[in-house]
């Protein structure tokens, strides 16, 4: 079993579930703000990650926290650690 120090080194990101069509896998869109060096403008950048959700508890539109983990499949290298906010119906 892993100790707390090892667990703390894992990357943690927060994003929104944009697809829940796969079984036990969610596509999570993570947005970040980037400051342009030349013009000083703040830009929004986004990336999509496949995250493993063992219990299928997150749904489309939910805000979730994902954590890096060992590769579960070819594209799934993250897992859903918790559902931060449920989507409004």
Beta strands, then each sheet from edge to edge (+ up, - down):
strand 1: 12-19
strand 2: 25-35
strand 3: 42-52
strand 4: 63-68
strand 5: 76-85
sheet 1: 1+ 2- 3+ 5+ 4- 1+
end
